[in-house]
């Protein structure tokens, strides 16, 4: 895989991850639930979505 191909693949992965995060956030907003985000093992942050 060339450097250009790996860069294109990485950009596609980043775009997919951003899309997935946006979908999870939107579903939480619609359902009125809270998101739990792990920053490092054993440390979580709860975010209320309005």
PDB file of N, CA, C and O in Angstrom:
ATOM      1  N   UNK A   1       0.854  -1.171   0.000  1.00  0.00           N
ATOM      2  CA  UNK A   1       0.000   0.000   0.000  1.00  0.00           C
ATOM      3  C   UNK A   1       0.902   1.237   0.000  1.00  0.00           C
ATOM      4  O   UNK A   1       1.832   1.349   0.798  1.00  0.00           O
ATOM      5  N   UNK A   2       0.609   2.138  -0.894  1.00  0.00           N
ATOM      6  CA  UNK A   2       1.414   3.354  -0.985  1.00  0.00           C
ATOM      7  C   UNK A   2       0.964   4.343   0.082  1.00  0.00           C
ATOM      8  O   UNK A   2      -0.077   4.181   0.720  1.00  0.00           O
ATOM      9  N   UNK A   3       1.770   5.351   0.247  1.00  0.00           N
ATOM     10  CA  UNK A   3       1.468   6.387   1.241  1.00  0.00           C
ATOM     11  C   UNK A   3       0.152   7.096   0.895  1.00  0.00           C
ATOM     12  O   UNK A   3      -0.633   7.427   1.783  1.00  0.00           O
ATOM     13  N   UNK A   4      -0.078   7.323  -0.383  1.00  0.00           N
ATOM     14  CA  UNK A   4      -1.297   8.007  -0.828  1.00  0.00           C
ATOM     15  C   UNK A   4      -2.524   7.133  -0.544  1.00  0.00           C
ATOM     16  O   UNK A   4      -3.552   7.633  -0.086  1.00  0.00           O
ATOM     17  N   UNK A   5      -2.413   5.829  -0.818  1.00  0.00           N
ATOM     18  CA  UNK A   5      -3.529   4.910  -0.560  1.00  0.00           C
ATOM     19  C   UNK A   5      -3.835   4.812   0.929  1.00  0.00           C
ATOM     20  O   UNK A   5      -5.000   4.762   1.325  1.00  0.00           O
ATOM     21  N   UNK A   6      -2.793   4.783   1.753  1.00  0.00           N
ATOM     22  CA  UNK A   6      -3.019   4.701   3.194  1.00  0.00           C
ATOM     23  C   UNK A   6      -3.659   5.977   3.724  1.00  0.00           C
ATOM     24  O   UNK A   6      -4.470   5.926   4.648  1.00  0.00           O
ATOM     25  N   UNK A   7      -3.303   7.109   3.153  1.00  0.00           N
ATOM     26  CA  UNK A   7      -3.902   8.387   3.563  1.00  0.00           C
ATOM     27  C   UNK A   7      -5.383   8.413   3.199  1.00  0.00           C
ATOM     28  O   UNK A   7      -6.205   8.873   3.991  1.00  0.00           O
ATOM     29  N   UNK A   8      -5.728   7.928   2.017  1.00  0.00           N
ATOM     30  CA  UNK A   8      -7.126   7.875   1.585  1.00  0.00           C
ATOM     31  C   UNK A   8      -7.924   6.953   2.493  1.00  0.00           C
ATOM     32  O   UNK A   8      -9.050   7.274   2.875  1.00  0.00           O
ATOM     33  N   UNK A   9      -7.343   5.801   2.844  1.00  0.00           N
ATOM     34  CA  UNK A   9      -8.021   4.848   3.714  1.00  0.00           C
ATOM     35  C   UNK A   9      -8.235   5.452   5.105  1.00  0.00           C
ATOM     36  O   UNK A   9      -9.301   5.290   5.699  1.00  0.00           O
ATOM     37  N   UNK A  10      -7.226   6.141   5.615  1.00  0.00           N
ATOM     38  CA  UNK A  10      -7.334   6.771   6.924  1.00  0.00           C
ATOM     39  C   UNK A  10      -8.427   7.838   6.922  1.00  0.00           C
ATOM     40  O   UNK A  10      -9.183   7.948   7.887  1.00  0.00           O
ATOM     41  N   UNK A  11      -8.516   8.616   5.862  1.00  0.00           N
ATOM     42  CA  UNK A  11      -9.557   9.641   5.747  1.00  0.00           C
ATOM     43  C   UNK A  11     -10.944   9.003   5.739  1.00  0.00           C
ATOM     44  O   UNK A  11     -11.872   9.544   6.341  1.00  0.00           O
ATOM     45  N   UNK A  12     -11.100   7.864   5.067  1.00  0.00           N
ATOM     46  CA  UNK A  12     -12.387   7.164   5.039  1.00  0.00           C
ATOM     47  C   UNK A  12     -12.748   6.645   6.431  1.00  0.00           C
ATOM     48  O   UNK A  12     -13.909   6.706   6.835  1.00  0.00           O
ATOM     49  N   UNK A  13     -11.765   6.141   7.158  1.00  0.00           N
ATOM     50  CA  UNK A  13     -12.008   5.648   8.522  1.00  0.00           C
ATOM     51  C   UNK A  13     -12.432   6.800   9.421  1.00  0.00           C
ATOM     52  O   UNK A  13     -13.382   6.663  10.192  1.00  0.00           O
ATOM     53  N   UNK A  14     -11.750   7.918   9.334  1.00  0.00           N
ATOM     54  CA  UNK A  14     -12.093   9.083  10.148  1.00  0.00           C
ATOM     55  C   UNK A  14     -13.504   9.557   9.837  1.00  0.00           C
ATOM     56  O   UNK A  14     -14.264   9.882  10.750  1.00  0.00           O
ATOM     57  N   UNK A  15     -13.859   9.601   8.569  1.00  0.00           N
ATOM     58  CA  UNK A  15     -15.199  10.024   8.161  1.00  0.00           C
ATOM     59  C   UNK A  15     -16.251   9.071   8.720  1.00  0.00           C
ATOM     60  O   UNK A  15     -17.300   9.514   9.185  1.00  0.00           O
ATOM     61  N   UNK A  16     -15.980   7.761   8.678  1.00  0.00           N
ATOM     62  CA  UNK A  16     -16.905   6.763   9.205  1.00  0.00           C
ATOM     63  C   UNK A  16     -17.081   6.878  10.710  1.00  0.00           C
ATOM     64  O   UNK A  16     -18.197   6.765  11.217  1.00  0.00           O
ATOM     65  N   UNK A  17     -15.991   7.102  11.423  1.00  0.00           N
ATOM     66  CA  UNK A  17     -16.058   7.242  12.878  1.00  0.00           C
ATOM     67  C   UNK A  17     -16.851   8.492  13.249  1.00  0.00           C
ATOM     68  O   UNK A  17     -17.678   8.447  14.159  1.00  0.00           O
ATOM     69  N   UNK A  18     -16.614   9.590  12.567  1.00  0.00           N
ATOM     70  CA  UNK A  18     -17.360  10.825  12.831  1.00  0.00           C
ATOM     71  C   UNK A  18     -18.846  10.623  12.582  1.00  0.00           C
ATOM     72  O   UNK A  18     -19.676  11.112  13.348  1.00  0.00           O
ATOM     73  N   UNK A  19     -19.186   9.914  11.525  1.00  0.00           N
ATOM     74  CA  UNK A  19     -20.574   9.629  11.205  1.00  0.00           C
ATOM     75  C   UNK A  19     -21.215   8.767  12.292  1.00  0.00           C
ATOM     76  O   UNK A  19     -22.353   9.017  12.691  1.00  0.00           O
ATOM     77  N   UNK A  20     -20.500   7.769  12.767  1.00  0.00           N
ATOM     78  CA  UNK A  20     -21.019   6.887  13.818  1.00  0.00           C
ATOM     79  C   UNK A  20     -21.231   7.646  15.118  1.00  0.00           C
ATOM     80  O   UNK A  20     -22.239   7.440  15.793  1.00  0.00           O
ATOM     81  N   UNK A  21     -20.301   8.519  15.480  1.00  0.00           N
ATOM     82  CA  UNK A  21     -20.443   9.318  16.694  1.00  0.00           C
ATOM     83  C   UNK A  21     -21.642  10.249  16.583  1.00  0.00           C
ATOM     84  O   UNK A  21     -22.397  10.401  17.544  1.00  0.00           O
ATOM     85  N   UNK A  22     -21.824  10.867  15.436  1.00  0.00           N
ATOM     86  CA  UNK A  22     -22.957  11.762  15.231  1.00  0.00           C
ATOM     87  C   UNK A  22     -24.277  10.995  15.353  1.00  0.00           C
ATOM     88  O   UNK A  22     -25.246  11.514  15.909  1.00  0.00           O
ATOM     89  N   UNK A  23     -24.319   9.776  14.842  1.00  0.00           N
ATOM     90  CA  UNK A  23     -25.535   8.965  14.914  1.00  0.00           C
ATOM     91  C   UNK A  23     -25.849   8.573  16.362  1.00  0.00           C
ATOM     92  O   UNK A  23     -27.003   8.637  16.786  1.00  0.00           O
ATOM     93  N   UNK A  24     -24.840   8.173  17.108  1.00  0.00           N
ATOM     94  CA  UNK A  24     -25.041   7.806  18.517  1.00  0.00           C
ATOM     95  C   UNK A  24     -25.526   9.020  19.310  1.00  0.00           C
ATOM     96  O   UNK A  24     -26.448   8.902  20.118  1.00  0.00           O
ATOM     97  N   UNK A  25     -24.918  10.175  19.088  1.00  0.00           N
ATOM     98  CA  UNK A  25     -25.305  11.401  19.776  1.00  0.00           C
ATOM     99  C   UNK A  25     -26.755  11.777  19.442  1.00  0.00           C
ATOM    100  O   UNK A  25     -27.529  12.135  20.329  1.00  0.00           O
ATOM    101  N   UNK A  26     -27.106  11.693  18.179  1.00  0.00           N
ATOM    102  CA  UNK A  26     -28.467  12.036  17.751  1.00  0.00           C
ATOM    103  C   UNK A  26     -29.492  11.087  18.372  1.00  0.00           C
ATOM    104  O   UNK A  26     -30.555  11.530  18.809  1.00  0.00           O
ATOM    105  N   UNK A  27     -29.186   9.786  18.416  1.00  0.00           N
ATOM    106  CA  UNK A  27     -30.100   8.832  19.045  1.00  0.00           C
ATOM    107  C   UNK A  27     -30.252   9.116  20.532  1.00  0.00           C
ATOM    108  O   UNK A  27     -31.357   9.020  21.065  1.00  0.00           O
ATOM    109  N   UNK A  28     -29.169   9.461  21.206  1.00  0.00           N
ATOM    110  CA  UNK A  28     -29.231   9.791  22.632  1.00  0.00           C
ATOM    111  C   UNK A  28     -30.060  11.051  22.844  1.00  0.00           C
ATOM    112  O   UNK A  28     -30.818  11.142  23.810  1.00  0.00           O
ATOM    113  N   UNK A  29     -29.921  12.011  21.954  1.00  0.00           N
ATOM    114  CA  UNK A  29     -30.684  13.256  22.075  1.00  0.00           C
ATOM    115  C   UNK A  29     -32.172  12.979  21.909  1.00  0.00           C
ATOM    116  O   UNK A  29     -32.990  13.520  22.654  1.00  0.00           O
ATOM    117  N   UNK A  30     -32.529  12.145  20.946  1.00  0.00           N
ATOM    118  CA  UNK A  30     -33.938  11.825  20.696  1.00  0.00           C
ATOM    119  C   UNK A  30     -34.548  11.057  21.863  1.00  0.00           C
ATOM    120  O   UNK A  30     -35.702  11.287  22.225  1.00  0.00           O
ATOM    121  N   UNK A  31     -33.772  10.142  22.455  1.00  0.00           N
ATOM    122  CA  UNK A  31     -34.279   9.300  23.529  1.00  0.00           C
ATOM    123  C   UNK A  31     -34.133   9.930  24.907  1.00  0.00           C
ATOM    124  O   UNK A  31     -34.686   9.411  25.877  1.00  0.00           O
ATOM    125  N   UNK A  32     -33.411  11.021  25.015  1.00  0.00           N
ATOM    126  CA  UNK A  32     -33.209  11.677  26.295  1.00  0.00           C
ATOM    127  C   UNK A  32     -32.291  10.891  27.221  1.00  0.00           C
ATOM    128  O   UNK A  32     -32.371  11.047  28.440  1.00  0.00           O
ATOM    129  N   UNK A  33     -31.435  10.065  26.679  1.00  0.00           N
ATOM    130  CA  UNK A  33     -30.523   9.273  27.502  1.00  0.00           C
ATOM    131  C   UNK A  33     -29.201  10.007  27.681  1.00  0.00           C
ATOM    132  O   UNK A  33     -28.992  11.075  27.105  1.00  0.00           O
ATOM    133  N   UNK A  34     -28.322   9.437  28.472  1.00  0.00           N
ATOM    134  CA  UNK A  34     -27.026  10.050  28.651  1.00  0.00           C
ATOM    135  C   UNK A  34     -25.941   9.162  28.042  1.00  0.00           C
ATOM    136  O   UNK A  34     -26.078   7.941  27.968  1.00  0.00           O
ATOM    137  N   UNK A  35     -24.880   9.803  27.616  1.00  0.00           N
ATOM    138  CA  UNK A  35     -23.766   9.086  27.021  1.00  0.00           C
ATOM    139  C   UNK A  35     -22.691   8.850  28.073  1.00  0.00           C
ATOM    140  O   UNK A  35     -22.439   9.714  28.913  1.00  0.00           O
ATOM    141  N   UNK A  36     -22.070   7.704  28.028  1.00  0.00           N
ATOM    142  CA  UNK A  36     -20.964   7.387  28.928  1.00  0.00           C
ATOM    143  C   UNK A  36     -19.720   7.248  28.072  1.00  0.00           C
ATOM    144  O   UNK A  36     -19.656   6.410  27.173  1.00  0.00           O
ATOM    145  N   UNK A  37     -18.731   8.085  28.365  1.00  0.00           N
ATOM    146  CA  UNK A  37     -17.502   8.106  27.580  1.00  0.00           C
ATOM    147  C   UNK A  37     -16.336   7.717  28.483  1.00  0.00           C
ATOM    148  O   UNK A  37     -16.162   8.282  29.562  1.00  0.00           O
ATOM    149  N   UNK A  38     -15.550   6.759  28.039  1.00  0.00           N
ATOM    150  CA  UNK A  38     -14.377   6.323  28.791  1.00  0.00           C
ATOM    151  C   UNK A  38     -13.161   7.058  28.252  1.00  0.00           C
ATOM    152  O   UNK A  38     -12.805   6.911  27.083  1.00  0.00           O
ATOM    153  N   UNK A  39     -12.524   7.849  29.107  1.00  0.00           N
ATOM    154  CA  UNK A  39     -11.333   8.578  28.685  1.00  0.00           C
ATOM    155  C   UNK A  39     -10.085   7.724  28.817  1.00  0.00           C
ATOM    156  O   UNK A  39      -9.173   7.821  27.996  1.00  0.00           O
ATOM    157  N   UNK A  40     -10.041   6.897  29.837  1.00  0.00           N
ATOM    158  CA  UNK A  40      -8.978   5.918  30.013  1.00  0.00           C
ATOM    159  C   UNK A  40      -9.544   4.798  30.882  1.00  0.00           C
ATOM    160  O   UNK A  40     -10.588   4.992  31.505  1.00  0.00           O
ATOM    161  N   UNK A  41      -8.911   3.660  30.947  1.00  0.00           N
ATOM    162  CA  UNK A  41      -9.478   2.541  31.695  1.00  0.00           C
ATOM    163  C   UNK A  41      -9.843   2.925  33.137  1.00  0.00           C
ATOM    164  O   UNK A  41      -9.008   3.424  33.892  1.00  0.00           O
ATOM    165  N   UNK A  42     -11.093   2.684  33.493  1.00  0.00           N
ATOM    166  CA  UNK A  42     -11.561   2.972  34.842  1.00  0.00           C
ATOM    167  C   UNK A  42     -12.057   4.379  35.062  1.00  0.00           C
ATOM    168  O   UNK A  42     -12.580   4.674  36.137  1.00  0.00           O
ATOM    169  N   UNK A  43     -11.917   5.263  34.092  1.00  0.00           N
ATOM    170  CA  UNK A  43     -12.363   6.647  34.227  1.00  0.00           C
ATOM    171  C   UNK A  43     -13.429   6.907  33.168  1.00  0.00           C
ATOM    172  O   UNK A  43     -13.151   6.874  31.969  1.00  0.00           O
ATOM    173  N   UNK A  44     -14.656   7.166  33.627  1.00  0.00           N
ATOM    174  CA  UNK A  44     -15.748   7.439  32.699  1.00  0.00           C
ATOM    175  C   UNK A  44     -16.361   8.793  32.978  1.00  0.00           C
ATOM    176  O   UNK A  44     -16.324   9.285  34.106  1.00  0.00           O
ATOM    177  N   UNK A  45     -16.919   9.385  31.957  1.00  0.00           N
ATOM    178  CA  UNK A  45     -17.614  10.649  32.062  1.00  0.00           C
ATOM    179  C   UNK A  45     -19.017  10.452  31.511  1.00  0.00           C
ATOM    180  O   UNK A  45     -19.187   9.916  30.416  1.00  0.00           O
ATOM    181  N   UNK A  46     -20.029  10.887  32.269  1.00  0.00           N
ATOM    182  CA  UNK A  46     -21.402  10.799  31.790  1.00  0.00           C
ATOM    183  C   UNK A  46     -21.820  12.175  31.282  1.00  0.00           C
ATOM    184  O   UNK A  46     -21.622  13.196  31.940  1.00  0.00           O
ATOM    185  N   UNK A  47     -22.404  12.161  30.089  1.00  0.00           N
ATOM    186  CA  UNK A  47     -22.832  13.415  29.459  1.00  0.00           C
ATOM    187  C   UNK A  47     -24.329  13.342  29.234  1.00  0.00           C
ATOM    188  O   UNK A  47     -24.815  12.455  28.533  1.00  0.00           O
ATOM    189  N   UNK A  48     -25.069  14.285  29.837  1.00  0.00           N
ATOM    190  CA  UNK A  48     -26.503  14.369  29.586  1.00  0.00           C
ATOM    191  C   UNK A  48     -26.713  15.092  28.268  1.00  0.00           C
ATOM    192  O   UNK A  48     -26.156  16.166  28.044  1.00  0.00           O
ATOM    193  N   UNK A  49     -27.506  14.510  27.412  1.00  0.00           N
ATOM    194  CA  UNK A  49     -27.762  15.086  26.094  1.00  0.00           C
ATOM    195  C   UNK A  49     -29.161  15.673  26.115  1.00  0.00           C
ATOM    196  O   UNK A  49     -30.121  14.993  26.476  1.00  0.00           O
ATOM    197  N   UNK A  50     -29.276  16.939  25.726  1.00  0.00           N
ATOM    198  CA  UNK A  50     -30.575  17.615  25.742  1.00  0.00           C
ATOM    199  C   UNK A  50     -31.064  17.838  24.350  1.00  0.00           C
ATOM    200  O   UNK A  50     -32.145  18.396  24.157  1.00  0.00           O
TER     201      UNK A  50
END
